[in-house]
């Protein structure tokens, strides 16, 4: 009897194991829920602030289940907790079910994106936004935390967040939302690929009539500026527009992106009175991918380096190294030049390029700008470099040179289960707040820590970073498991979440 029970137990264990592997395979093959969220702070003409949330769900990543009418649809549960940032207490809560269209079958092929807009009233203040977006038919959840500030005083001119659009069509076609009388499609993920040639933006401006008088005029300046340090907008990219005062004014502008090189950029909108006094401003980050635009050295033929600091830089190999160390602060187009084409450039052209690089960043003192940056390069070499790799080529060196020193660093050289790691925290960075970088050392010998994860737009973002951090002693091949089991002495999760 015992043998039979033992055999039966082994059979159950084997069956359960087989079923689990089958389920795991199904989970791996099944696409994860994909939902993109945009949100902006606006204000009514009565100066009542609110948050507008835009949700876009990829219909091919959800599960369709038969409903009571015999059709198939998806159910996405959306919950957003709006908490006071200081006390982390709940202020408002958005909670509802977003339904897809109905279909005759449950196969995801051909199922379109579906979307929605929701508004939540708030007061002026700083907020934490906690997103939980769940496919109710397969219990797949996206969790996300972000920050938002609403600042619309009654006694000043103020401005909404900048909305970036992929399309604004006055004909009412080719848009997923209706906004300001247009068929509108947001620039989700703040990403403009090569086939996007124009970038429409909208901004709402409040209280100009009260502060500047009825029938008055004011000026709106708008431009695109590189997000990298040391760089400013070119004068030809700056536009000005005169507008009439009103309780609420809509500003709409469209930028031409056709010749905009790949890189990280900020859209800037500045509201000024007739005396050019700044009354309010806003910025919004986006990424451009435009590989067809290459760096053309012919643009530097007229650059004169005689009697400049570059004239003395006559050692070709040293000059190449000095140019290469600019990689962390270069644009995408410049980085491509540093990596692939620089070694073939004669020294006179390289001198002209190097001088122009710094003259664009500091017209009055290009040499001073170079020396200031070179001191930082020397610092990261001492701190993060080695005989094998230059400091500026390491991930920590690149981040330091590109974004500056972090507000706070947590160094964890010893952890019972994880690789040695560091968490860098920036309070504000590139238009975002509360930004973290986590670096880890996989070889346990060198001083070269790799970037594992960051929540800064444009940097490596790996939802499974916690599993990779502890992979040294806890190997796991299931990509759906994103967080390891808690273990004694392991604090990476809390340090990343609560690092202040």
For each residue, the residues with C-beta under 8 A, 3 or more apart:
1: 4 5
2: 5 6
3: 6 7
4: 1 7 8
5: 1 2 8 9
6: 2 3 9 10
7: 3 4 10 11
8: 4 5 11 12
9: 5 6 12 13
10: 6 7 13 14
11: 7 8 14 15
12: 8 9 15 16
13: 9 10 16 17
14: 10 11 17 18
15: 11 12 18 19
16: 12 13 19 20
17: 13 14 20 21
18: 14 15 21 22
19: 15 16 22 23
20: 16 17 23 24
21: 17 18 24 25
22: 18 19 25 26
23: 19 20 26 27
24: 20 21 27 28 478 480
25: 21 22 28 29
26: 22 23 29 30
27: 23 24 30 480
28: 24 25 478 479 480
29: 25 26
30: 26 27 63 138
31: 34 60 61 108
32: 61 140 480
33: 57 61 62 76 133 134 135 138 140 141 142
34: 31 57 58 61
35: 55 56 57 58 76 133 142
36: 55 56 188 189
37: 53 54 55 56 131 133 144
38: 53 54 163 186 188
39: 51 52 53 54 129 146 148
40: 51 52 160 161 162 163
41: 49 50 51 122 148 149 150 152 160 161
42: 49 50 51 52 160 161 204
43: 47 48 49 50 150 152 158 160 204 206 248
44: 47 48 50 248
45: 206 247 248
46:
47: 43 44 152 154 206 207
48: 43 44 121
49: 41 42 43 121 122 123 124 150 152
50: 41 42 43 44 119 120 121 122
51: 39 40 41 42 82 119 120 122 148 150
52: 39 40 42 117 118 119
53: 37 38 39 80 94 117 118 119 120
54: 37 38 39 115 116 117 177 186
55: 35 36 37 76 78 98 115 116 117 118 133
56: 35 36 37 113 114 115 176 186 188
57: 33 34 35 61 62 74 76 98 100 113 114 115
58: 34 35 61 62 113
59: 62 74 100 108 111 112 113 114
60: 31 108 109 111
61: 31 32 33 34 57 58 108
62: 33 57 58 59 74 76 100 108 111 135 137 138
63: 30 74 106 135 137 138 140
64: 72 73 74 100 103 105 106 107 108 111 137
65: 72 73 74 75 106 137
66: 70 71 72 106
67: 70 71 72 73 102
68:
69: 102
70: 66 67
71: 66 67 102 103 104
72: 64 65 66 67 102 103 104 105 106
73: 64 65 67 99 100 101 102 103
74: 57 59 62 63 64 65 99 100 114 135 137
75: 65 97 98 99 100 135 136 137
76: 33 35 55 57 62 97 98 99 100 133 134 135 136
77: 95 96 97 98 132 133 134 136
78: 55 94 95 96 97 98 116 118 132 133
79: 93 94 95 131 132 133 134
80: 53 93 94 95 120 129 130 131 132
81: 90 93 129 130 132
82: 51 90 91 92 93 94 120 122 127 128 129
83: 87 88 89 90 91 127 128 129 130
84: 87 88 89 91 125 126 127 128
85: 88 125 126 127 128 147
86: 126
87: 83 84
88: 83 84 85 128
89: 83 84
90: 81 82 83 93
91: 82 83 84 122 123 125 127
92: 82 120 121 122
93: 79 80 81 82 90
94: 53 78 79 80 82 118 120
95: 77 78 79 80
96: 77 78 118
97: 75 76 77 78 136
98: 55 57 75 76 77 78 114 116
99: 73 74 75 76
100: 57 59 62 64 73 74 75 76 111 114
101: 73 112 114
102: 67 69 71 72 73
103: 64 71 72 73 106 111
104: 71 72
105: 64 72
106: 63 64 65 66 72 103
107: 64 110 111
108: 31 59 60 61 62 64 111
109: 60
110: 107
111: 59 60 62 64 100 103 107 108
112: 59 101
113: 56 57 58 59 176
114: 56 57 59 74 98 100 101
115: 54 55 56 57 176 177
116: 54 55 78 98
117: 52 53 54 55 177
118: 52 53 55 78 94 96
119: 50 51 52 53
120: 50 51 53 80 82 92 94
121: 48 49 50 92
122: 41 49 50 51 82 91 92 125 127 150
123: 49 91 150
124: 49 150 151 152 153
125: 84 85 91 122 149 150
126: 84 85 86 147 148 149
127: 82 83 84 85 91 122 147 148 149 150
128: 82 83 84 85 88 145 146 147
129: 39 80 81 82 83 145 146 147 148
130: 80 81 83 143 144 145
131: 37 79 80 142 143 144 145 146
132: 77 78 79 80 81 141 142 143
133: 33 35 37 55 76 77 78 79 141 142 144
134: 33 76 77 79 139 140 141 142
135: 33 62 63 74 75 76 138 139 140 141
136: 75 76 77 97 139
137: 62 63 64 65 74 75
138: 30 33 62 63 135
139: 134 135 136
140: 32 33 63 134 135
141: 33 132 133 134 135
142: 33 35 131 132 133 134
143: 130 131 132
144: 37 130 131 133
145: 128 129 130 131
146: 39 128 129 131
147: 85 126 127 128 129 432 433 434
148: 39 41 51 126 127 129
149: 41 125 126 127
150: 41 43 49 51 122 123 124 125 127
151: 124 158
152: 41 43 47 49 124 158 206 207
153: 124 156 158 207
154: 47 207
155: 211
156: 153 207 211 279 280
157: 205 206 207 208 211 212 218 271 279 280
158: 43 151 152 153 205 206 207 280
159: 203 204 205 206 269 271 280 281 282
160: 40 41 42 43 163 203 204 205 206 282
161: 40 41 42 203 282 284
162: 40 201 202 203 267 269 282 283 284
163: 38 40 160 179 186 201 202 203 284
164: 186 187 190 199 200 201 267 284 286
165: 168 184 185 186 187 199 200 201 202
166: 185 186 187 188 192 196
167: 174 175 183 184 185 200
168: 165 175 179 180 182 183 184 200 202 252 254
169: 172 173 174 175 182 183 184
170: 181 182
171: 183
172: 169 175 178 182 183
173: 169 183
174: 167 169 183 185
175: 167 168 169 172 178 182 183 184 185
176: 56 113 115 184 185
177: 54 115 117 183 184 185 186
178: 172 175 181 182 183 184
179: 163 168 182 184 202
180: 168 184 202 250 252
181: 170 178
182: 168 169 170 172 175 178 179
183: 167 168 169 171 172 173 174 175 177 178
184: 165 167 168 169 175 176 177 178 179 180
185: 165 166 167 174 175 176 177
186: 38 54 56 163 164 165 166 177
187: 164 165 166 190 191 192 196 199 286
188: 36 38 56 166 191
189: 36
190: 164 187 284 285 286 287 457
191: 187 188 286 287 289
192: 166 187 196 199 257 286 287 288 289
193: 196 289
194: 289 290 291 292
195:
196: 166 187 192 193 199 257
197: 256 257 258
198: 254 255 256 257 258
199: 164 165 187 192 196 224 254 255 257 267 286
200: 164 165 167 168 252 253 254 255
201: 162 163 164 165 222 252 253 254 255 267 269 284
202: 162 163 165 168 179 180 250 251 252
203: 159 160 161 162 163 220 250 251 269 282
204: 42 43 159 160 248 249 250 251
205: 157 158 159 160 208 220 243 248 249 250 251 271 280
206: 43 45 47 152 157 158 159 160 247 248 249
207: 47 152 153 154 156 157 158 210 211 247
208: 157 205 211 212 216 218 243 245 246 249 271
209: 212 213 214 216 245 246 247
210: 207 247
211: 155 156 157 207 208 279
212: 157 208 209 216 217 218 245 273
213: 209 216 245
214: 209 245
215: 244 245
216: 208 209 212 213 244 245
217: 212 242 243 244 245 274
218: 157 208 212 242 243 245 271 272 273 274 279
219: 240 241 242 243 271 272 273 274 276
220: 203 205 240 241 243 251 269 270 271 272
221: 238 239 240 268 269 270 272
222: 201 238 239 241 251 253 267 268 269 270
223: 233 237 238 239 267 268
224: 199 233 237 255 260 265 266 267 268
225: 231 232 233 237 265 266 268
226: 231 232 233 263 264 265 266 331
227: 263 264 265 266 285 430 431
228: 231 263 264 329 330 331 402
229: 329 402 403 404
230: 329 361 362 369 373
231: 225 226 228 331 360 361
232: 225 226 361
233: 223 224 225 226 237 238 268
234: 237 238
235: 238
236:
237: 223 224 225 233 234 255
238: 221 222 223 233 234 235
239: 221 222 223 253
240: 219 220 221
241: 219 220 222 251 253
242: 217 218 219
243: 205 208 217 218 219 220 249 251
244: 215 216 217 249
245: 208 209 212 213 214 215 216 217 218 249
246: 208 209 249
247: 45 206 207 209 210
248: 43 44 45 204 205 206
249: 204 205 206 208 243 244 245 246
250: 180 202 203 204 205
251: 202 203 204 205 220 222 241 243 269
252: 168 180 200 201 202
253: 200 201 222 239 241
254: 168 198 199 200 201
255: 198 199 200 201 224 237 260 267
256: 197 198 259 260
257: 192 196 197 198 199 260 288 290
258: 197 198
259: 256 293
260: 224 255 256 257 263 265 288 290 293
261: 288 290 293 295 331 332 333
262: 288 289 290 291 293 331 332 333
263: 226 227 228 260 287 288 331 332 333
264: 226 227 228 285 286 287 288 430 458
265: 224 225 226 227 260 285 286 287 288
266: 224 225 226 227 283 284 285 286 430 431
267: 162 164 199 201 222 223 224 255 283 284 285 286
268: 221 222 223 224 225 233 281 282 283
269: 159 162 201 203 220 221 222 251 281 282 283
270: 220 221 222 278 280 281
271: 157 159 205 208 218 219 220 278 279 280 281
272: 218 219 220 221 275 276 277 278 279
273: 212 218 219 276 277 279
274: 217 218 219
275: 272
276: 219 272 273
277: 272 273
278: 270 271 272 281
279: 156 157 211 218 271 272 273
280: 156 157 158 159 205 270 271
281: 159 268 269 270 271 278
282: 159 160 161 162 203 268 269
283: 162 266 267 268 269 431
284: 161 162 163 164 190 201 266 267 431
285: 190 227 264 265 266 267 430 431 432 457
286: 164 187 190 191 192 199 264 265 266 267
287: 190 191 192 263 264 265 457 458
288: 192 257 260 261 262 263 264 265 332
289: 191 192 193 194 262 332
290: 194 257 260 261 262 293
291: 194 262
292: 194
293: 259 260 261 262 290 333
294: 333 336
295: 261 333 334 336 337 341
296: 299
297: 300 301 345 349 352 353
298: 301
299: 296
300: 297 303 349 352 353 356
301: 297 298 352
302:
303: 300 352 353 355 356 359
304: 308
305: 308 310 311 351 352 355
306: 311
307: 311
308: 304 305 311 355 366 367
309: 312 313 355 366 367 370
310: 305 313 351 352 354 355
311: 305 306 307 308 351
312: 309
313: 309 310 318 319 322 351 354
314: 319 347
315: 318 319
316: 319 320 347 350
317: 320 321
318: 313 315 321 322
319: 313 314 315 316 322 323 347 350 351 354
320: 316 317 323 324 342 343 350
321: 317 318 324 325
322: 313 318 319 325 326 354 374
323: 319 320 326 338 342 350 353 354 357
324: 320 321 327 338 342 392
325: 321 322 328 374 377 390 392
326: 322 323 329 330 334 338 357 373
327: 324 330 335 338 339 392 393 398
328: 325 392 397 398 399 401 402
329: 228 229 230 326 373 401 402
330: 228 326 327 334 335 337 338
331: 226 228 231 261 262 263 334 335
332: 261 262 263 288 289 335 336
333: 261 262 263 293 294 295 336 337
334: 295 326 330 331 337 338 357
335: 327 330 331 332 338 339
336: 294 295 332 333 339 340 341
337: 295 330 333 334 340 341 342
338: 323 324 326 327 330 334 335 342
339: 327 335 336 342
340: 336 337
341: 295 336 337 344 345
342: 320 323 324 337 338 339 345 350
343: 320
344: 341
345: 297 341 342 349 350 353
346: 349 350
347: 314 316 319 350 351
348: 351 352
349: 297 300 345 346 352 353
350: 316 319 320 323 342 345 346 347 353 354
351: 305 310 311 313 319 347 348 354 355
352: 297 300 301 303 305 310 348 349 355 356
353: 297 300 303 323 345 349 350 356 357
354: 310 313 319 322 323 350 351 357 358
355: 303 305 308 309 310 351 352 358 359 366
356: 300 303 352 353 359 360
357: 323 326 334 353 354 360 361
358: 354 355 361 362 366 367 369 370
359: 303 355 356 362 363 366
360: 231 356 357 363
361: 230 231 232 357 358 366 369
362: 230 358 359 365 366 368 369
363: 359 360 366
364:
365: 362 368 369
366: 308 309 355 358 359 361 362 363 369 370
367: 308 309 358 370 371
368: 362 365 371 372
369: 230 358 361 362 365 366 372 373
370: 309 358 366 367 373 374
371: 367 368 374 375
372: 368 369 375 376
373: 230 326 329 369 370 376 377 401
374: 322 325 370 371 377 378
375: 371 372 378 379
376: 372 373 379 380 400 401
377: 325 373 374 380 381 391 392 401
378: 374 375 381 382
379: 375 376 382 383 391 400
380: 376 377 383 384 385 391 392 394 396 397 400 401
381: 377 378 384 385 390 391 392 397
382: 378 379 385 391
383: 379 380 391 396 397
384: 380 381 391 394 396 397 400 447 448 449
385: 380 381 382 389 390 391 392 393 394 397 447
386: 389 446 447 448
387:
388: 446 448
389: 385 386 393 394 448
390: 325 381 385 393 394 397
391: 377 379 380 381 382 383 384 385 394 397
392: 324 325 327 328 377 380 381 385 397 398 401
393: 327 385 389 390 397 398
394: 380 384 385 389 390 391 397 398 448 449
395: 398 399 439 449 450 451
396: 380 383 384 399 400 422 424 439 449 451
397: 328 380 381 383 384 385 390 391 392 393 394 400 401
398: 327 328 392 393 394 395 401 402
399: 328 395 396 402 403 424 437 451
400: 376 379 380 384 396 397 403 404 405 406
401: 328 329 373 376 377 380 392 397 398
402: 228 229 328 329 398 399
403: 229 399 400 406 426 429 430
404: 229 400
405: 400
406: 400 403 409 424 425 426 437
407: 425 426 427
408: 424 425 499 500
409: 406 422 423 424 425
410: 422 423 425 495 499
411: 422
412: 415 418 420 421 422 423 491 492 495
413: 420
414: 420
415: 412 418 419 420 421 489 490 491 492
416: 487 488 489 490
417: 470 472 473 474 484 487 489 490
418: 412 415 421 440 469 470 472 490 492
419: 415 440 441 442 444 469 470 471 472
420: 412 413 414 415 440 441 444 449
421: 412 415 418 438 439 440 441 449 452 469 492
422: 396 409 410 411 412 438 439 440 449
423: 409 410 412 436 437 438 492 495 496 499
424: 396 399 406 408 409 436 437 438 439
425: 406 407 408 409 410 434 435 436 499 500
426: 403 406 407 429 435 436 437 456
427: 407 433 434
428: 432 433 435
429: 403 426 432 433 435 456
430: 227 264 266 285 403 435 456 457 458
431: 227 266 283 284 285
432: 147 285 428 429 435 455 456 457
433: 147 427 428 429
434: 147 425 427
435: 425 426 428 429 430 432 454 455 456
436: 423 424 425 426 454 455 496 499
437: 399 406 423 424 426 451 453 454 456 459
438: 421 422 423 424 451 452 453 454 465 469 492 496
439: 395 396 421 422 424 449 450 451 452
440: 418 419 420 421 422 449 450 452 468 469
441: 419 420 421 444 446 447 448 449 450
442: 419 450 472
443: 446 448
444: 419 420 441
445:
446: 386 388 441 443
447: 384 385 386 441
448: 384 386 388 389 394 441 443
449: 384 394 395 396 420 421 422 439 440 441
450: 395 439 440 441 442
451: 395 396 399 437 438 439 454 459 460
452: 421 438 439 440 460 462 465 468 469
453: 437 438 460 461 462 465
454: 435 436 437 438 451 459 460 461
455: 432 435 436 461
456: 426 429 430 432 435 437 459
457: 190 285 287 430 432
458: 264 287 430
459: 437 451 454 456
460: 451 452 453 454
461: 453 454 455
462: 452 453 465 468
463: 482
464: 467 468 479 481 482
465: 438 452 453 462 468 469
466: 469 470 482 483 484 492 493
467: 464 470 471 474 476 481 482 483 484
468: 440 452 462 464 465 471
469: 418 419 421 438 440 452 465 466 492
470: 417 418 419 466 467 473 474 484 487 490 492
471: 419 467 468 474 475 476
472: 417 418 419 442
473: 417 470
474: 417 467 470 471 484
475: 471
476: 467 471 481 484
477:
478: 24 28 481
479: 28 464
480: 24 27 28 32
481: 464 467 476 478 484
482: 463 464 466 467
483: 466 467 493
484: 417 466 467 470 474 476 481 487 490
485:
486: 490
487: 416 417 470 484 490
488: 416
489: 415 416 417
490: 415 416 417 418 470 484 486 487 493
491: 412 415 494 495
492: 412 415 418 421 423 438 466 469 470 495 496
493: 466 483 490 496 497
494: 491 497 498
495: 410 412 423 491 492 498 499
496: 423 436 438 492 493 499
497: 493 494
498: 494 495
499: 408 410 423 425 436 495 496
500: 408 425
